[in-house]
Amino acid sequence: MGWFYSNQSSKKLFIQELTKGWKRDGENGTQVLAECIASCSYDGILWTVWEASIRKEGLVQQARRWINCDLMEYRRDAGWGNKPIGEEMGPCYYSCPLKYLKLVPIEVHGGNASWRESVMAYHDERKARRRGKLSLAIS
């Protein structure tokens, strides 16, 4: 997928736009409702957890969650832009919060196991580096 640009000049408003829930009418009187249940922005990346439910006659028939990675950039001539990358695509970014993996259990909602392993390794490495710096400071 490519980049999508908004005329938003504020990063805060752009993130609000990207995390706004949506509703779509489906077939046979069903509705799909999606809500962003968690989000954080770090180093030009917006991590989000989404939950979508399919409803018919007010009853939830099915719910699904997923993790999304949006690369963000600002261009003077275009405003804020994003490139969405879903977990299933195996983004080559690993700063996704670990709690997001728990919010979207792979056994229930599916996902990309090898990408999740890389996310855990990334956080383990960061933790080890912090411990190393801390022990050097104490010495």
A tleap script that builds the chain and sets N, CA, C and O, in Angstrom:
source leaprc.protein.ff14SB
mol = sequence {
  NMET GLY TRP PHE TYR SER ASN GLN SER SER
  LYS LYS LEU PHE ILE GLN GLU LEU THR LYS
  GLY TRP LYS ARG ASP GLY GLU ASN GLY THR
  GLN VAL LEU ALA GLU CYS ILE ALA SER CYS
  SER TYR ASP GLY ILE LEU TRP THR VAL TRP
  GLU ALA SER ILE ARG LYS GLU GLY LEU VAL
  GLN GLN ALA ARG ARG TRP ILE ASN CYS ASP
  LEU MET GLU TYR ARG ARG ASP ALA GLY TRP
  GLY ASN LYS PRO ILE GLY GLU GLU MET GLY
  PRO CYS TYR TYR SER CYS PRO LEU LYS TYR
  LEU LYS LEU VAL PRO ILE GLU VAL HIE GLY
  GLY ASN ALA SER TRP ARG GLU SER VAL MET
  ALA TYR HIE ASP GLU ARG LYS ALA ARG ARG
  ARG GLY LYS LEU SER LEU ALA ILE CSER
}
set mol.1.N position { 0.828 -1.175 0.000 }
set mol.1.CA position { 0.000 0.000 0.000 }
set mol.1.C position { 0.872 1.238 0.000 }
set mol.1.O position { 2.020 1.215 0.443 }
set mol.2.N position { 0.309 2.304 -0.500 }
set mol.2.CA position { 1.041 3.557 -0.568 }
set mol.2.C position { 0.759 4.468 0.609 }
set mol.2.O position { 0.210 4.052 1.629 }
set mol.3.N position { 1.144 5.705 0.443 }
set mol.3.CA position { 0.955 6.731 1.459 }
set mol.3.C position { -0.345 7.468 1.199 }
set mol.3.O position { -0.748 7.667 0.053 }
set mol.4.N position { -0.999 7.871 2.290 }
set mol.4.CA position { -2.227 8.648 2.224 }
set mol.4.C position { -1.990 9.947 2.980 }
set mol.4.O position { -1.471 9.932 4.096 }
set mol.5.N position { -2.369 11.077 2.376 }
set mol.5.CA position { -2.112 12.376 2.999 }
set mol.5.C position { -3.405 13.071 3.376 }
set mol.5.O position { -4.436 12.923 2.720 }
set mol.6.N position { -3.318 13.823 4.442 }
set mol.6.CA position { -4.442 14.583 4.968 }
set mol.6.C position { -4.033 16.052 4.960 }
set mol.6.O position { -2.845 16.372 4.948 }
set mol.7.N position { -5.000 16.924 4.968 }
set mol.7.CA position { -4.638 18.338 5.023 }
set mol.7.C position { -4.439 18.807 6.459 }
set mol.7.O position { -4.344 20.008 6.710 }
set mol.8.N position { -4.375 17.870 7.402 }
set mol.8.CA position { -4.155 18.237 8.799 }
set mol.8.C position { -2.754 18.817 8.983 }
set mol.8.O position { -1.764 18.235 8.539 }
set mol.9.N position { -2.687 19.964 9.641 }
set mol.9.CA position { -1.378 20.556 9.921 }
set mol.9.C position { -0.902 20.197 11.320 }
set mol.9.O position { 0.250 20.454 11.671 }
set mol.10.N position { -1.780 19.606 12.119 }
set mol.10.CA position { -1.443 19.225 13.489 }
set mol.10.C position { -1.312 17.706 13.595 }
set mol.10.O position { -2.193 16.966 13.158 }
set mol.11.N position { -0.220 17.258 14.173 }
set mol.11.CA position { -0.019 15.818 14.364 }
set mol.11.C position { -1.084 15.248 15.292 }
set mol.11.O position { -1.581 14.144 15.069 }
set mol.12.N position { -1.435 15.998 16.330 }
set mol.12.CA position { -2.442 15.545 17.284 }
set mol.12.C position { -3.785 15.315 16.576 }
set mol.12.O position { -4.424 14.284 16.785 }
set mol.13.N position { -4.212 16.266 15.744 }
set mol.13.CA position { -5.474 16.115 15.008 }
set mol.13.C position { -5.396 14.979 13.990 }
set mol.13.O position { -6.379 14.275 13.761 }
set mol.14.N position { -4.239 14.807 13.391 }
set mol.14.CA position { -4.051 13.725 12.426 }
set mol.14.C position { -4.202 12.363 13.120 }
set mol.14.O position { -4.854 11.462 12.593 }
set mol.15.N position { -3.603 12.224 14.289 }
set mol.15.CA position { -3.717 10.972 15.039 }
set mol.15.C position { -5.169 10.740 15.458 }
set mol.15.O position { -5.655 9.609 15.414 }
set mol.16.N position { -5.857 11.797 15.860 }
set mol.16.CA position { -7.281 11.666 16.197 }
set mol.16.C position { -8.072 11.165 14.981 }
set mol.16.O position { -8.976 10.340 15.109 }
set mol.17.N position { -7.719 11.674 13.819 }
set mol.17.CA position { -8.370 11.247 12.576 }
set mol.17.C position { -8.106 9.764 12.298 }
set mol.17.O position { -9.011 9.033 11.897 }
set mol.18.N position { -6.863 9.328 12.514 }
set mol.18.CA position { -6.487 7.933 12.245 }
set mol.18.C position { -7.087 6.946 13.248 }
set mol.18.O position { -7.253 5.768 12.932 }
set mol.19.N position { -7.410 7.416 14.443 }
set mol.19.CA position { -7.910 6.519 15.480 }
set mol.19.C position { -9.425 6.627 15.685 }
set mol.19.O position { -9.981 6.030 16.607 }
set mol.20.N position { -10.066 7.381 14.832 }
set mol.20.CA position { -11.517 7.532 14.937 }
set mol.20.C position { -12.202 6.253 14.460 }
set mol.20.O position { -11.863 5.709 13.408 }
set mol.21.N position { -13.158 5.786 15.239 }
set mol.21.CA position { -13.902 4.581 14.876 }
set mol.21.C position { -14.739 4.806 13.619 }
set mol.21.O position { -14.903 5.937 13.163 }
set mol.22.N position { -15.258 3.725 13.074 }
set mol.22.CA position { -16.074 3.812 11.867 }
set mol.22.C position { -17.168 2.756 11.872 }
set mol.22.O position { -17.110 1.779 12.619 }
set mol.23.N position { -18.160 2.971 11.029 }
set mol.23.CA position { -19.296 2.054 10.912 }
set mol.23.C position { -19.617 1.889 9.427 }
set mol.23.O position { -19.646 2.860 8.671 }
set mol.24.N position { -19.856 0.652 9.030 }
set mol.24.CA position { -20.229 0.362 7.639 }
set mol.24.C position { -21.410 -0.591 7.623 }
set mol.24.O position { -21.503 -1.504 8.443 }
set mol.25.N position { -22.299 -0.367 6.690 }
set mol.25.CA position { -23.420 -1.284 6.510 }
set mol.25.C position { -22.977 -2.424 5.625 }
set mol.25.O position { -22.349 -2.217 4.586 }
set mol.26.N position { -23.313 -3.638 6.048 }
set mol.26.CA position { -22.953 -4.827 5.293 }
set mol.26.C position { -24.169 -5.430 4.619 }
set mol.26.O position { -25.203 -4.782 4.460 }
set mol.27.N position { -24.025 -6.665 4.233 }
set mol.27.CA position { -25.110 -7.378 3.567 }
set mol.27.C position { -26.141 -7.876 4.573 }
set mol.27.O position { -25.827 -8.066 5.748 }
set mol.28.N position { -27.353 -8.083 4.119 }
set mol.28.CA position { -28.436 -8.679 4.916 }
set mol.28.C position { -28.693 -7.961 6.238 }
set mol.28.O position { -28.984 -8.604 7.247 }
set mol.29.N position { -28.589 -6.643 6.237 }
set mol.29.CA position { -28.895 -5.874 7.439 }
set mol.29.C position { -27.831 -5.901 8.516 }
set mol.29.O position { -28.098 -5.521 9.656 }
set mol.30.N position { -26.633 -6.341 8.180 }
set mol.30.CA position { -25.554 -6.350 9.178 }
set mol.30.C position { -24.837 -5.010 9.175 }
set mol.30.O position { -24.872 -4.267 8.194 }
set mol.31.N position { -24.189 -4.721 10.290 }
set mol.31.CA position { -23.348 -3.537 10.413 }
set mol.31.C position { -21.988 -3.975 10.945 }
set mol.31.O position { -21.893 -4.871 11.784 }
set mol.32.N position { -20.945 -3.331 10.444 }
set mol.32.CA position { -19.600 -3.549 10.953 }
set mol.32.C position { -19.201 -2.281 11.682 }
set mol.32.O position { -19.181 -1.197 11.099 }
set mol.33.N position { -18.885 -2.422 12.961 }
set mol.33.CA position { -18.457 -1.292 13.786 }
set mol.33.C position { -17.025 -1.530 14.220 }
set mol.33.O position { -16.704 -2.598 14.742 }
set mol.34.N position { -16.163 -0.550 14.013 }
set mol.34.CA position { -14.760 -0.679 14.414 }
set mol.34.C position { -14.402 0.441 15.375 }
set mol.34.O position { -14.824 1.586 15.217 }
set mol.35.N position { -13.613 0.077 16.374 }
set mol.35.CA position { -13.206 1.026 17.399 }
set mol.35.C position { -11.728 0.811 17.709 }
set mol.35.O position { -11.262 -0.321 17.838 }
set mol.36.N position { -11.006 1.916 17.826 }
set mol.36.CA position { -9.607 1.844 18.243 }
set mol.36.C position { -9.610 1.737 19.769 }
set mol.36.O position { -10.054 2.656 20.457 }
set mol.37.N position { -9.116 0.614 20.298 }
set mol.37.CA position { -9.162 0.411 21.747 }
set mol.37.C position { -7.833 0.732 22.436 }
set mol.37.O position { -7.769 0.779 23.664 }
set mol.38.N position { -6.780 0.952 21.655 }
set mol.38.CA position { -5.486 1.352 22.225 }
set mol.38.C position { -4.656 2.004 21.121 }
set mol.38.O position { -4.702 1.586 19.964 }
set mol.39.N position { -3.899 3.033 21.497 }
set mol.39.CA position { -3.021 3.673 20.514 }
set mol.39.C position { -1.865 4.359 21.224 }
set mol.39.O position { -1.992 4.817 22.360 }
set mol.40.N position { -0.745 4.417 20.536 }
set mol.40.CA position { 0.393 5.185 21.014 }
set mol.40.C position { 1.260 5.550 19.813 }
set mol.40.O position { 1.343 4.812 18.831 }
set mol.41.N position { 1.895 6.697 19.921 }
set mol.41.CA position { 2.756 7.187 18.848 }
set mol.41.C position { 4.182 7.233 19.372 }
set mol.41.O position { 4.440 7.768 20.451 }
set mol.42.N position { 5.105 6.668 18.601 }
set mol.42.CA position { 6.499 6.616 19.028 }
set mol.42.C position { 7.389 6.665 17.810 }
set mol.42.O position { 7.284 5.815 16.926 }
set mol.43.N position { 8.260 7.646 17.752 }
set mol.43.CA position { 9.301 7.714 16.730 }
set mol.43.C position { 8.739 7.628 15.304 }
set mol.43.O position { 9.272 6.898 14.469 }
set mol.44.N position { 7.659 8.376 15.029 }
set mol.44.CA position { 7.101 8.403 13.681 }
set mol.44.C position { 6.204 7.228 13.338 }
set mol.44.O position { 5.824 7.047 12.181 }
set mol.45.N position { 5.863 6.420 14.350 }
set mol.45.CA position { 5.001 5.262 14.126 }
set mol.45.C position { 3.810 5.370 15.063 }
set mol.45.O position { 3.968 5.663 16.249 }
set mol.46.N position { 2.625 5.135 14.534 }
set mol.46.CA position { 1.415 5.064 15.341 }
set mol.46.C position { 1.013 3.602 15.430 }
set mol.46.O position { 0.680 2.977 14.423 }
set mol.47.N position { 1.047 3.057 16.651 }
set mol.47.CA position { 0.599 1.689 16.898 }
set mol.47.C position { -0.829 1.734 17.385 }
set mol.47.O position { -1.148 2.513 18.283 }
set mol.48.N position { -1.703 0.915 16.813 }
set mol.48.CA position { -3.093 0.875 17.235 }
set mol.48.C position { -3.580 -0.560 17.363 }
set mol.48.O position { -3.100 -1.466 16.682 }
set mol.49.N position { -4.549 -0.740 18.257 }
set mol.49.CA position { -5.270 -1.999 18.369 }
set mol.49.C position { -6.719 -1.679 18.036 }
set mol.49.O position { -7.316 -0.771 18.614 }
set mol.50.N position { -7.272 -2.427 17.105 }
set mol.50.CA position { -8.639 -2.229 16.638 }
set mol.50.C position { -9.499 -3.419 17.001 }
set mol.50.O position { -9.044 -4.563 17.026 }
set mol.51.N position { -10.754 -3.118 17.280 }
set mol.51.CA position { -11.732 -4.170 17.494 }
set mol.51.C position { -12.927 -3.871 16.593 }
set mol.51.O position { -13.498 -2.782 16.644 }
set mol.52.N position { -13.290 -4.833 15.781 }
set mol.52.CA position { -14.449 -4.697 14.900 }
set mol.52.C position { -15.459 -5.761 15.272 }
set mol.52.O position { -15.111 -6.909 15.548 }
set mol.53.N position { -16.703 -5.359 15.272 }
set mol.53.CA position { -17.754 -6.325 15.556 }
set mol.53.C position { -18.784 -6.270 14.430 }
set mol.53.O position { -19.079 -5.212 13.876 }
set mol.54.N position { -19.313 -7.435 14.117 }
set mol.54.CA position { -20.380 -7.540 13.128 }
set mol.54.C position { -21.670 -7.699 13.918 }
set mol.54.O position { -21.818 -8.612 14.729 }
set mol.55.N position { -22.594 -6.788 13.658 }
set mol.55.CA position { -23.855 -6.800 14.398 }
set mol.55.C position { -25.028 -6.971 13.438 }
set mol.55.O position { -25.054 -6.430 12.332 }
set mol.56.N position { -25.971 -7.728 13.903 }
set mol.56.CA position { -27.228 -7.888 13.163 }
set mol.56.C position { -28.355 -7.806 14.175 }
set mol.56.O position { -28.386 -8.536 15.165 }
set mol.57.N position { -29.268 -6.909 13.903 }
set mol.57.CA position { -30.408 -6.679 14.795 }
set mol.57.C position { -29.940 -6.377 16.217 }
set mol.57.O position { -30.551 -6.828 17.185 }
set mol.58.N position { -28.845 -5.608 16.338 }
set mol.58.CA position { -28.337 -5.181 17.633 }
set mol.58.C position { -27.496 -6.198 18.375 }
set mol.58.O position { -26.914 -5.865 19.407 }
set mol.59.N position { -27.411 -7.429 17.888 }
set mol.59.CA position { -26.637 -8.468 18.557 }
set mol.59.C position { -25.278 -8.638 17.877 }
set mol.59.O position { -25.177 -8.644 16.650 }
set mol.60.N position { -24.233 -8.778 18.704 }
set mol.60.CA position { -22.891 -8.996 18.152 }
set mol.60.C position { -22.787 -10.452 17.718 }
set mol.60.O position { -22.958 -11.368 18.521 }
set mol.61.N position { -22.505 -10.646 16.437 }
set mol.61.CA position { -22.350 -11.999 15.906 }
set mol.61.C position { -20.899 -12.447 15.920 }
set mol.61.O position { -20.602 -13.633 16.066 }
set mol.62.N position { -20.009 -11.492 15.768 }
set mol.62.CA position { -18.593 -11.849 15.669 }
set mol.62.C position { -17.770 -10.614 16.011 }
set mol.62.O position { -18.134 -9.504 15.621 }
set mol.63.N position { -16.664 -10.789 16.734 }
set mol.63.CA position { -15.756 -9.690 17.044 }
set mol.63.C position { -14.345 -10.122 16.673 }
set mol.63.O position { -13.972 -11.283 16.843 }
set mol.64.N position { -13.575 -9.182 16.169 }
set mol.64.CA position { -12.198 -9.471 15.751 }
set mol.64.C position { -11.315 -8.304 16.166 }
set mol.64.O position { -11.733 -7.148 16.100 }
set mol.65.N position { -10.099 -8.607 16.592 }
set mol.65.CA position { -9.116 -7.575 16.933 }
set mol.65.C position { -7.878 -7.742 16.069 }
set mol.65.O position { -7.562 -8.838 15.605 }
set mol.66.N position { -7.185 -6.628 15.865 }
set mol.66.CA position { -5.926 -6.675 15.141 }
set mol.66.C position { -5.047 -5.490 15.520 }
set mol.66.O position { -5.522 -4.475 16.030 }
set mol.67.N position { -3.760 -5.646 15.257 }
set mol.67.CA position { -2.758 -4.609 15.518 }
set mol.67.C position { -2.400 -3.966 14.192 }
set mol.67.O position { -2.232 -4.643 13.178 }
set mol.68.N position { -2.287 -2.634 14.218 }
set mol.68.CA position { -1.905 -1.922 13.005 }
set mol.68.C position { -0.734 -0.990 13.301 }
set mol.68.O position { -0.623 -0.427 14.390 }
set mol.69.N position { 0.115 -0.845 12.326 }
set mol.69.CA position { 1.273 0.041 12.381 }
set mol.69.C position { 1.072 1.090 11.279 }
set mol.69.O position { 0.932 0.743 10.107 }
set mol.70.N position { 1.058 2.356 11.657 }
set mol.70.CA position { 0.974 3.432 10.661 }
set mol.70.C position { 2.261 4.228 10.711 }
set mol.70.O position { 2.574 4.849 11.726 }
set mol.71.N position { 3.010 4.213 9.618 }
set mol.71.CA position { 4.161 5.096 9.509 }
set mol.71.C position { 3.606 6.488 9.248 }
set mol.71.O position { 2.663 6.637 8.470 }
set mol.72.N position { 4.170 7.506 9.882 }
set mol.72.CA position { 3.663 8.867 9.710 }
set mol.72.C position { 4.790 9.794 9.286 }
set mol.72.O position { 5.938 9.647 9.704 }
set mol.73.N position { 4.428 10.751 8.446 }
set mol.73.CA position { 5.391 11.774 8.050 }
set mol.73.C position { 4.641 13.054 7.718 }
set mol.73.O position { 3.445 13.036 7.426 }
set mol.74.N position { 5.366 14.162 7.769 }
set mol.74.CA position { 4.781 15.456 7.420 }
set mol.74.C position { 5.477 15.995 6.184 }
set mol.74.O position { 6.705 16.001 6.102 }
set mol.75.N position { 4.687 16.447 5.228 }
set mol.75.CA position { 5.217 17.114 4.027 }
set mol.75.C position { 4.590 18.490 3.929 }
set mol.75.O position { 3.374 18.651 4.025 }
set mol.76.N position { 5.436 19.463 3.739 }
set mol.76.CA position { 4.976 20.845 3.672 }
set mol.76.C position { 3.900 21.043 2.602 }
set mol.76.O position { 2.955 21.808 2.796 }
set mol.77.N position { 4.050 20.351 1.482 }
set mol.77.CA position { 3.112 20.530 0.371 }
set mol.77.C position { 1.862 19.647 0.479 }
set mol.77.O position { 0.920 19.830 -0.291 }
set mol.78.N position { 1.837 18.698 1.417 }
set mol.78.CA position { 0.716 17.757 1.473 }
set mol.78.C position { 0.110 17.591 2.861 }
set mol.78.O position { -0.983 17.038 2.980 }
set mol.79.N position { 0.776 18.047 3.907 }
set mol.79.CA position { 0.291 17.841 5.268 }
set mol.79.C position { 0.785 16.515 5.825 }
set mol.79.O position { 1.778 15.959 5.356 }
set mol.80.N position { 0.078 16.018 6.831 }
set mol.80.CA position { 0.447 14.757 7.455 }
set mol.80.C position { -0.010 13.588 6.601 }
set mol.80.O position { -1.096 13.605 6.022 }
set mol.81.N position { 0.846 12.566 6.535 }
set mol.81.CA position { 0.521 11.373 5.767 }
set mol.81.C position { 0.813 10.119 6.569 }
set mol.81.O position { 1.580 10.137 7.533 }
set mol.82.N position { 0.186 9.035 6.150 }
set mol.82.CA position { 0.430 7.764 6.816 }
set mol.82.C position { 0.487 6.634 5.800 }
set mol.82.O position { -0.103 6.698 4.721 }
set mol.83.N position { 1.218 5.602 6.189 }
set mol.83.CA position { 1.275 4.364 5.415 }
set mol.83.C position { 0.873 3.252 6.372 }
set mol.83.O position { 1.652 2.878 7.249 }
set mol.84.N position { -0.346 2.716 6.210 }
set mol.84.CA position { -0.793 1.658 7.117 }
set mol.84.C position { -0.175 0.309 6.773 }
set mol.84.O position { -0.090 -0.076 5.606 }
set mol.85.N position { 0.256 -0.403 7.818 }
set mol.85.CA position { 0.823 -1.737 7.653 }
set mol.85.C position { 0.204 -2.624 8.723 }
set mol.85.O position { 0.449 -2.417 9.911 }
set mol.86.N position { -0.582 -3.593 8.324 }
set mol.86.CA position { -1.212 -4.496 9.270 }
set mol.86.C position { -0.240 -5.558 9.758 }
set mol.86.O position { 0.752 -5.864 9.096 }
set mol.87.N position { -0.535 -6.110 10.914 }
set mol.87.CA position { 0.311 -7.158 11.489 }
set mol.87.C position { 0.507 -8.313 10.519 }
set mol.87.O position { 1.596 -8.880 10.433 }
set mol.88.N position { -0.545 -8.661 9.794 }
set mol.88.CA position { -0.449 -9.809 8.876 }
set mol.88.C position { 0.605 -9.581 7.795 }
set mol.88.O position { 1.101 -10.539 7.202 }
set mol.89.N position { 0.951 -8.318 7.535 }
set mol.89.CA position { 1.970 -8.000 6.528 }
set mol.89.C position { 3.381 -8.119 7.094 }
set mol.89.O position { 4.359 -8.028 6.351 }
set mol.90.N position { 3.492 -8.322 8.409 }
set mol.90.CA position { 4.798 -8.461 9.048 }
set mol.90.C position { 5.639 -7.205 8.911 }
set mol.90.O position { 6.683 -7.214 8.258 }
set mol.91.N position { 5.169 -6.101 9.544 }
set mol.91.CA position { 5.950 -4.858 9.415 }
set mol.91.C position { 7.380 -5.060 9.902 }
set mol.91.O position { 7.622 -5.866 10.800 }
set mol.92.N position { 8.316 -4.342 9.321 }
set mol.92.CA position { 9.703 -4.466 9.784 }
set mol.92.C position { 9.985 -3.403 10.845 }
set mol.92.O position { 11.063 -2.809 10.880 }
set mol.93.N position { 8.996 -3.177 11.706 }
set mol.93.CA position { 9.096 -2.285 12.855 }
set mol.93.C position { 8.637 -3.102 14.053 }
set mol.93.O position { 7.657 -3.843 13.980 }
set mol.94.N position { 9.370 -2.953 15.169 }
set mol.94.CA position { 9.140 -3.861 16.286 }
set mol.94.C position { 8.890 -3.156 17.614 }
set mol.94.O position { 8.907 -3.803 18.662 }
set mol.95.N position { 8.662 -1.862 17.595 }
set mol.95.CA position { 8.462 -1.114 18.838 }
set mol.95.C position { 7.025 -1.191 19.342 }
set mol.95.O position { 6.654 -0.441 20.246 }
set mol.96.N position { 6.225 -2.062 18.791 }
set mol.96.CA position { 4.850 -2.262 19.234 }
set mol.96.C position { 4.844 -2.594 20.723 }
set mol.96.O position { 5.584 -3.476 21.156 }
set mol.97.N position { 4.019 -1.901 21.515 }
set mol.97.CA position { 3.971 -2.226 22.949 }
set mol.97.C position { 3.591 -3.685 23.186 }
set mol.97.O position { 2.705 -4.223 22.523 }
set mol.98.N position { 4.270 -4.313 24.133 }
set mol.98.CA position { 4.002 -5.718 24.437 }
set mol.98.C position { 2.563 -5.940 24.890 }
set mol.98.O position { 1.982 -6.992 24.625 }
set mol.99.N position { 1.990 -4.957 25.570 }
set mol.99.CA position { 0.611 -5.128 26.040 }
set mol.99.C position { -0.364 -5.242 24.869 }
set mol.99.O position { -1.454 -5.792 25.027 }
set mol.100.N position { 0.014 -4.729 23.699 }
set mol.100.CA position { -0.862 -4.848 22.529 }
set mol.100.C position { -0.940 -6.306 22.066 }
set mol.100.O position { -1.974 -6.756 21.571 }
set mol.101.N position { 0.171 -7.039 22.233 }
set mol.101.CA position { 0.153 -8.459 21.882 }
set mol.101.C position { -0.814 -9.210 22.789 }
set mol.101.O position { -1.474 -10.154 22.356 }
set mol.102.N position { -0.895 -8.787 24.053 }
set mol.102.CA position { -1.817 -9.426 24.995 }
set mol.102.C position { -3.267 -9.037 24.702 }
set mol.102.O position { -4.182 -9.833 24.914 }
set mol.103.N position { -3.474 -7.808 24.213 }
set mol.103.CA position { -4.825 -7.370 23.861 }
set mol.103.C position { -5.382 -8.122 22.651 }
set mol.103.O position { -6.594 -8.219 22.460 }
set mol.104.N position { -4.456 -8.655 21.833 }
set mol.104.CA position { -4.848 -9.367 20.614 }
set mol.104.C position { -4.201 -10.757 20.646 }
set mol.104.O position { -3.230 -11.005 19.931 }
set mol.105.N position { -4.735 -11.661 21.472 }
set mol.105.CA position { -4.127 -12.994 21.552 }
set mol.105.C position { -4.165 -13.700 20.194 }
set mol.105.O position { -5.208 -13.772 19.545 }
set mol.106.N position { -3.032 -14.208 19.791 }
set mol.106.CA position { -2.917 -14.849 18.483 }
set mol.106.C position { -3.809 -16.086 18.384 }
set mol.106.O position { -4.293 -16.425 17.304 }
set mol.107.N position { -4.024 -16.759 19.521 }
set mol.107.CA position { -4.860 -17.967 19.518 }
set mol.107.C position { -6.324 -17.633 19.212 }
set mol.107.O position { -7.050 -18.467 18.669 }
set mol.108.N position { -6.752 -16.431 19.554 }
set mol.108.CA position { -8.142 -16.025 19.370 }
set mol.108.C position { -8.350 -15.272 18.059 }
set mol.108.O position { -9.292 -15.548 17.315 }
set mol.109.N position { -7.461 -14.320 17.786 }
set mol.109.CA position { -7.663 -13.410 16.657 }
set mol.109.C position { -6.708 -13.639 15.488 }
set mol.109.O position { -6.819 -12.976 14.456 }
set mol.110.N position { -5.789 -14.556 15.641 }
set mol.110.CA position { -4.801 -14.768 14.586 }
set mol.110.C position { -3.728 -13.698 14.653 }
set mol.110.O position { -3.736 -12.859 15.554 }
set mol.111.N position { -2.823 -13.724 13.722 }
set mol.111.CA position { -1.733 -12.755 13.696 }
set mol.111.C position { -0.503 -13.362 13.059 }
set mol.111.O position { -0.556 -14.456 12.497 }
set mol.112.N position { 0.589 -12.656 13.148 }
set mol.112.CA position { 1.840 -13.057 12.531 }
set mol.112.C position { 2.821 -13.478 13.624 }
set mol.112.O position { 3.432 -12.630 14.274 }
set mol.113.N position { 2.968 -14.769 13.822 }
set mol.113.CA position { 3.783 -15.305 14.922 }
set mol.113.C position { 5.248 -14.873 14.820 }
set mol.113.O position { 5.852 -14.518 15.833 }
set mol.114.N position { 5.822 -14.897 13.635 }
set mol.114.CA position { 7.244 -14.536 13.517 }
set mol.114.C position { 7.454 -13.048 13.803 }
set mol.114.O position { 8.465 -12.677 14.400 }
set mol.115.N position { 6.518 -12.190 13.389 }
set mol.115.CA position { 6.622 -10.763 13.698 }
set mol.115.C position { 6.525 -10.554 15.211 }
set mol.115.O position { 7.279 -9.762 15.776 }
set mol.116.N position { 5.612 -11.251 15.861 }
set mol.116.CA position { 5.455 -11.125 17.309 }
set mol.116.C position { 6.723 -11.566 18.048 }
set mol.116.O position { 7.102 -10.958 19.049 }
set mol.117.N position { 7.369 -12.613 17.560 }
set mol.117.CA position { 8.638 -13.038 18.154 }
set mol.117.C position { 9.685 -11.939 18.027 }
set mol.117.O position { 10.451 -11.699 18.960 }
set mol.118.N position { 9.722 -11.275 16.885 }
set mol.118.CA position { 10.669 -10.168 16.679 }
set mol.118.C position { 10.353 -8.993 17.597 }
set mol.118.O position { 11.271 -8.333 18.085 }
set mol.119.N position { 9.072 -8.717 17.843 }
set mol.119.CA position { 8.678 -7.654 18.770 }
set mol.119.C position { 9.180 -7.997 20.172 }
set mol.119.O position { 9.745 -7.140 20.853 }
set mol.120.N position { 8.982 -9.225 20.602 }
set mol.120.CA position { 9.438 -9.636 21.944 }
set mol.120.C position { 10.962 -9.569 22.049 }
set mol.120.O position { 11.496 -9.143 23.073 }
set mol.121.N position { 11.662 -9.991 20.990 }
set mol.121.CA position { 13.131 -9.920 20.990 }
set mol.121.C position { 13.605 -8.466 21.058 }
set mol.121.O position { 14.571 -8.160 21.757 }
set mol.122.N position { 12.933 -7.581 20.342 }
set mol.122.CA position { 13.260 -6.150 20.358 }
set mol.122.C position { 13.168 -5.607 21.784 }
set mol.122.O position { 14.070 -4.913 22.254 }
set mol.123.N position { 12.070 -5.931 22.466 }
set mol.123.CA position { 11.883 -5.432 23.833 }
set mol.123.C position { 12.863 -6.079 24.811 }
set mol.123.O position { 13.335 -5.414 25.733 }
set mol.124.N position { 13.174 -7.358 24.629 }
set mol.124.CA position { 14.174 -8.017 25.473 }
set mol.124.C position { 15.540 -7.352 25.315 }
set mol.124.O position { 16.254 -7.136 26.295 }
set mol.125.N position { 15.891 -7.031 24.078 }
set mol.125.CA position { 17.182 -6.382 23.809 }
set mol.125.C position { 17.233 -4.988 24.444 }
set mol.125.O position { 18.245 -4.609 25.034 }
set mol.126.N position { 16.149 -4.234 24.324 }
set mol.126.CA position { 16.096 -2.898 24.942 }
set mol.126.C position { 16.229 -2.991 26.458 }
set mol.126.O position { 16.927 -2.189 27.079 }
set mol.127.N position { 15.554 -3.974 27.049 }
set mol.127.CA position { 15.615 -4.166 28.497 }
set mol.127.C position { 17.042 -4.520 28.919 }
set mol.127.O position { 17.544 -4.010 29.921 }
set mol.128.N position { 17.689 -5.396 28.148 }
set mol.128.CA position { 19.065 -5.793 28.464 }
set mol.128.C position { 20.009 -4.599 28.355 }
set mol.128.O position { 20.906 -4.441 29.183 }
set mol.129.N position { 19.814 -3.754 27.333 }
set mol.129.CA position { 20.660 -2.564 27.180 }
set mol.129.C position { 20.468 -1.603 28.350 }
set mol.129.O position { 21.435 -1.027 28.849 }
set mol.130.N position { 19.217 -1.431 28.788 }
set mol.130.CA position { 18.957 -0.539 29.930 }
set mol.130.C position { 19.616 -1.088 31.196 }
set mol.130.O position { 20.185 -0.327 31.979 }
set mol.131.N position { 19.542 -2.399 31.397 }
set mol.131.CA position { 20.172 -3.016 32.560 }
set mol.131.C position { 21.688 -2.821 32.500 }
set mol.131.O position { 22.327 -2.532 33.511 }
set mol.132.N position { 22.252 -2.982 31.304 }
set mol.132.CA position { 23.692 -2.800 31.145 }
set mol.132.C position { 24.116 -1.392 31.463 }
set mol.132.O position { 25.136 -1.192 32.121 }
set mol.133.N position { 23.367 -0.413 31.017 }
set mol.133.CA position { 23.678 0.995 31.306 }
set mol.133.C position { 23.512 1.270 32.784 }
set mol.133.O position { 24.289 2.024 33.369 }
set mol.134.N position { 22.508 0.669 33.389 }
set mol.134.CA position { 22.254 0.878 34.816 }
set mol.134.C position { 23.391 0.293 35.645 }
set mol.134.O position { 23.851 0.932 36.592 }
set mol.135.N position { 23.854 -0.911 35.308 }
set mol.135.CA position { 24.941 -1.531 36.076 }
set mol.135.C position { 26.248 -0.762 35.900 }
set mol.135.O position { 27.052 -0.700 36.830 }
set mol.136.N position { 26.475 -0.172 34.719 }
set mol.136.CA position { 27.665 0.653 34.521 }
set mol.136.C position { 27.593 1.914 35.361 }
set mol.136.O position { 28.605 2.360 35.901 }
set mol.137.N position { 26.410 2.491 35.474 }
set mol.137.CA position { 26.242 3.716 36.252 }
set mol.137.C position { 26.438 3.444 37.741 }
set mol.137.O position { 26.929 4.312 38.464 }
set mol.138.N position { 26.068 2.264 38.207 }
set mol.138.CA position { 26.200 1.925 39.628 }
set mol.138.C position { 27.659 1.609 39.969 }
set mol.138.O position { 28.100 1.895 41.082 }
set mol.139.N position { 28.404 1.032 39.047 }
set mol.139.CA position { 29.789 0.614 39.312 }
set mol.139.C position { 30.687 1.762 39.690 }
set mol.139.O position { 31.875 1.560 39.940 }
savepdb mol mol.pdb
quit
